[in-house]
């Protein structure tokens, strides 16, 4: 990228062509590619945001010189990333270009501002997001915003999706954005490092017959083309081969972060699972994920057949009352011989758990407070049951598969492992946690039950002495216990 620099004179008094910014060859190739739909997968810290910001600023200055307007919107992972893009990339580029082009341009300098972007909601007040902007005297603008479906559908402009693989709800953002930019001839720039396979970025990079112009630059290619990095030092410093492979060598390491990978999920699918009519009358365990508002309320029922937990029914409902949730659980307790129910007791789950215990007894209903430790314990039970092929789940259910696959494992700076949903599941991985509750309910050890005979004709005096019709007979050996 070059310009005539009036401040760099030759001995003869003329001007020379000098670069505004010294881009590396792979960065020049990215900027020079004028395709309408362009996507780049670059290793971390190789200048993907830097060079894309340069293309954006260059386009605005060319439009200014040509006396036309252009509009760019940058959608970043969050407000902090949007602010970094604006302050560390767009502003410095704008100032550098203006120093070179100011003798060719008419009017004042570009201005920088911070404002609000308001998105009307179906109900309630508008959603408000911080918007950072560069305005040019000819009317061109560059706006940086956090990415979400609201901001994605709010503009008809050239768009940059920065670190798109890390955007929460990437598919929703895409569904909101693409119809807007497709109305005209707006350009779309998508850049990121990989982040597993469970996002829209992976689909765009790997789809066959695509109209996208793709650029791929890993750390080795970037260094070969002049990037000043010590690869051996970086690799040793990172001390994590999986993270190195994904962040610097651009490997699609879905298995490195997904708690349940697709192969593991597929291995446990069975066409006869998930059908209440397949119930054999055996002992059952139930997991209940409590929800309100937009999250899913889920009941997951498994039947113990031999040493395998067969899914008999998964009930998932959205936006139903607590009374309706209670009625669904009541119906499940009537249909199956339920040994134990594990319920999410966190937050709003306190009262549903208390009510269920009153209806079905303290020995059959257990409330679980979700914490880092308890979630890891339940998720481990679920994963081990899948690995040992001791779980059967419905086949051919894309929502269930996405939910089960959406939980990712992350290790924080303190070394503590956390499980988080990737944001693209139907809800907040509610089916996953209902299944984990059910499987962990059936994985709590074997208890032997004995009894003392009561003389014939003895009158039962206490309501607690009346056997629950859904409770197995005394003397039954159970996996789990009451």
N, C-alpha and C positions, 0 to 999 in steps of 0.2 A: 504494500500500500504506500504510494508515494504522492508527493505534491510539489508544486513549484514553491520553493521557500524564498521569499523576497529578502529575508534577513541573512541568507547565505550567499555572498557574492563571490565571483571568480576574479582573477587578476584583470580580466578585460571589462569588469564592471557589470557583467551579465549575471543572471540568476542561474542556479543549478537545481537539478531534481534531487531532492533529499527525502529519505523515508521519514514519515511521521512517526511510525512505530516499527521496530525491527521484529517482524514475525518470523517464526520458524517455517520450514517448507510445508509441514502438515497443516499448520495454522493458515498459511496462505492458500492452500488448496481448499480448505474449509470455507474461507471467506470468499474465494473466487467462484465457488459453486453457487450459481444463482438459481438453482432449482426451487420451484415453489414449495415442495415438501422435502425437507432435508433433516436427517437425523444423524447424530454423532454419538458414538460410544467411545469415550476417552478414559484413559487411566486417571486416577486421582492426581491432582496438582500438575496436570500437563497443559493447562491453559485453555480448557474448553469454554469456560465462562468468559475468560479474558478475550479470546478471539471472537466469540459470538457477540460480546458487547462492542467490540471494534467494528464488526459488520453493521450493527445497529446504528452506532454513532455516525459511521461513514455514510450510510444511506440517508440519514437526516441532513448532513451537510451537503451532500450532492443535490438533494431536493431543494435545499435553501439556495444553492447557486443557480439551479435550473428554474427557480421561481415556482416551485410546486410544493405541495404539502405531503407529508407522510406521517404515519402513526404507528408506533410500536408499543406493545404491552408485554412486560416480562412477568411471568407467573412463577414465583419461587416456592420452595417447600413451606416456608412460613414467613412471618413478618421480619424476623431477624435476618434470614437469608435474602429477602427482598431488599432490606436496608443495606446489606453488604454489597449486593449487586450494584445498587445505585451509587453508594459512597466510594466503593473501592474500584469499580470498573467504569460505570457510565460517566460519572463526574470527571475523573481524570482524563478519560478519552475526549470528552467534550472540550475540556480546557486545552488539551494538546492540539486538537484539530482547529480550534478557534485561533490559536496562536499562529498557525500556518495559513489559514484561509481568511483571516480578518480583512485583508486588503481586497479580497474578491467579493465580500459579502456586504449587503446594504442593511442598515438598521443596527440595533443594539446587540448586546451579547445574549447568549442563552441564559435563562433564569432557572433557579432551582426552588422547588416548593414542596411543602408537606401538607396534605389535606386528607379528606375522608372520602371513601367510596361507600355509598349506601345501596344496599340490595333489598328491595321490598320482599317481605315474606308472606306466605299464604295466610298466616295468622300471627298476631303480635307485632312488635315494633320492627323497624328495618334492622338488618344486620349491618354493622358498621366495621369497615376495615381501613387500616392506615394505608394511604397511597402516597408514594414519593414520585416526583415528576420533574423532568427537564422540559422546559418550554422554549421553543425557538421563535424569533420575531416573525417568521413567515407562517406560523401556525402549526408547524410540526411539533410532535410531542413524543416523549418516551416516559412511560409510566411503569412503576414496579409495585407489584401487589403480592400478597400471599395467595397461593393457589387453592381454590375450592370451586365447587359447581357454581356458586353465586358470582364470583369474579370472572369465571371462565365464560359465562354467557353474557357478560355485561359490556363487551366491546366488539366492534367490528374493526379489526386492525391486524397488522402483522403481529405475530405472537411468538414469544420465546418461552418454551417450557424448560426451566432450568432444574437439573437433577430430577427429572421426571420419574425415574424409578423409585424415588423416595417420597413421592407425593401420596398423602393419604387419600383414599377414594379416587385412585387414578382413572378408573374406568368411568366413574360418574363425571369427573372433570372432562374427560375426553368426549363423553356423550353430550355434555353441555357446550363444549368449545367448538367442535368440528362443524356443526351446522352454521355457526356464526361466521367463521372465517371462510366457509365454502361459498358464501353468497357472492363475493367479489373475486378478486385475484390476489387476496392477501397471502403473504408468505407465512410458513410455519416452520419454526426451528425447534427441534427437540434434542436436548443434550443430557447425558447422564453417564455415570458409571453403573455397572450392573447391581441389582439388588434382588437376586433370586428370580424365580420364574412366575411368581404370583402377581404380576402387575402388567399394565398396558404397555410399558416400555419394552418388556420382553417380547410381547406379541408383535409390536411394530418392527423390532429388529430382526425377528425370525420368520415373519410371514412370507410365504412364497408368492410370486407374481405381484409384488408390491410396486407402487408408483414412487416409493421413497428413494431418494438418493442417500446412500448410507456411507458413513465414514467410520472406520474403526482404527484406533491408535492405542496400542498398549504401551507399557513403560519402556519396553525394549526398543520398539520402533521410534518412540519419541526421543530417546537418548541417541539412537542411531542418526536421527535427523537434527541433532544439535542441542537437545534439552540438557541442561547442566544438572545431572542428578547422579549420585553414587548408588547404583542399584544394589550392590552387595550390602552396603551400610543400611539402606532403607529396609531391606529384607530381614537383616539381623535385628534391626531396631524394632520392627513390627512383631517379630517372634510369634507369628501366628500364620501357619501355612494356608489355612482356609481363607482367612481375611486377605492375605497377600494375593492369592490366586484370583479372588474376586475383584479387589480394589485396584490392583496394578496389572494383572495379566488378563483381566476381563473374562473370567470363566463364569459360566452360569451355575453357580454353586447353590442351587435350590436345596440340596440335601444338607448343606452345611448349616442352614439356619432353620429350615422347616422342621418342626417337632415330629410331624408325621408326613413323610414324603409320599408322593403319588403312588409309587410302586408298592409301598407298605399298605396304603389304603386299598389299592386294587386287590391285593392278595387276600384281604379279609372280606371282600364283597361276595355276596351270594344271592342268586335270584329269589330264593325262598325266604330271605331275611326281610324283616320289616312288614310282615303280613300278619295281622292279628289272627287270621284264620289258621295259621300254622302253629298256634299255641298247643302244646302237648299236655298241658295241665301240671307242669312242673313248678318248681320254686322260682320266684321272680325277684329281681332287684330293680329299683326305680331311681332315676336321677331327675331332679327338678331344678331348672334354672329359672329363677323368679325374674320378672320383668315388668316394666310399666312404660308408658309413652311409646317410643318408637322401637324399642328393643323387642326381641322375640321371647315369649314365654315358651319353654320347651319341657316336655316330659319324655324321657327315654326309658323304655321298658326292655329289660333283658331277661331271658329265661335260661336257667342252668340246665343244659342237656349234656350229661356226662361231665366232662370238664371244660365244656365250651359254653360261652355266654352268647346266646343267639338273640339278636335284636328282634323283638316281636312288634314293637310299635314305637314310632316317634311322632309326637304331637307338637306342632309348632304354630303358635298363634301370635299375631301382632295387635296391639292396641285393644286388649280385652281387660275387663274389670277383674278385681281380685275375686269377686264372687264367681265369675265365670272360670277363673283359674281353679278355685276350690272345687267347682262342679266337675271339671275335667279330671282332676286328681281323684275325686270320689268315684267316678266311672271306671278309672283304671284300677282302683282298689277292689271294685266289684268284679271286674273281668278276669283278674289274675290272682294267683296265690302269692301275695307279696310278702316276702320275708323282711325286707328292709327298704326304707326310703331315705335317701340322702338329698337334702334340699339346701339351696343357696340361702344362707341366713343373713348375708351381708346387707346392711342398710335397710331397704324396704322389705327384706325377707323376714324380719323379726316376727311380725304378726302372722304371716302365712305359716311359718314353722310352728309357732305356738298353737295356732288353730289346728294344724294337722296332728300335732302331738295329742291334743285333747280328743280328737276324733279317733285316732288309731293307736294311741299309746306311746309312751316314752321309749319302749323297747323297739318299736318298729320304725320310728321316725327320728332322724338325726339331723340337726341343723349344722351347717358347715360355714364358718366365717372365712371368707376368701382372703388369704394373705399370700405373700410370696412363697412361704414354706408350704402352706396347705395346697396351693395351686400346683406347685411342683410335684407334691406327693400324689395328687390325683392324676395329673397328667402322666406321671411315670407309670402308674397302674394301667392307664389306658394304653400307653405305648408298649408296655411289656406284654399286654394281652394281644396286641396286634403282632408283635414280633414272634410270640409263641404260637400264633395262629389259633388262639383260644377266644377269639371274638369273631362274630359274623355280623355284617352290616348290609343294608340294602344296596343292590347294584343299580347303576345307571341313574343316580340322583346327583345332578351337578351341583345343586345348592349344598347338599350334605358334604360332598367331596370338597368343595371350596371352603366350607366352614372347618372341616377337619384339618385341611391343609393350611389354614390361615394363621395358626399359632406358630410364632417364631421364637427361637431361643436366643437370648442375648446375654452376654457376660459383661457386667459393668466394670468400672475402673476399680471397684473394691473386690472383684472376683466373684461376686454374687450372681448366680444365674437367674434371669427373669424370663417369664413367658409373656409375650404380648401378641395381640392380634395385628395383622398387617394392614387393616383398614379397608380391605376389599371384600370382606366377607359380608354375608347377608345378615347384618346385625353386628354384634361384637363377639363372634365365635360362640354364640349361645348354644348351638347344637353340640359343639365340641365339649363344653363344660357340663352339659346335661349328660352326655355320654360318659365323661370322666367320673361324674358323680355316681352314675349307675354301676360302672365297672368297679370302682373303688368300693362301693357298697357290697359287691359280691366277692371282694378280695380281702376280707377282714378276718380270715382264719376260720377254722372248723371248731364247732362247739358241740360237745356231747350233752344231750338232754336226758335226764333220768326222771323217774316219777315214783311216788309212793302211792300204793293202792289205797283207795278210800272204801270203807265198808259200804256194802250195798244198802241203799236207802238213805245214805247220809245227805242231809239238806245243805246246799250251798248257801252261805249266809252273806257273802260279800259280792258285790258286782264284779270285783276284780277276779273272782274265782270262776266266772263264766267264761268259757273258752271262746276266743274270737273265731268266728267261722272261717276266717281267712288265714288263721294261724295253723301251721302244721301240727300234727298230733305229737304229744310228748313221746320222747324216745326216738324221734327222727334225728338222724345225723345230717347236719346242714353245713353247707359251705357259707359261712358268714354269721349265722346265729341270729337270735332275736334280741 
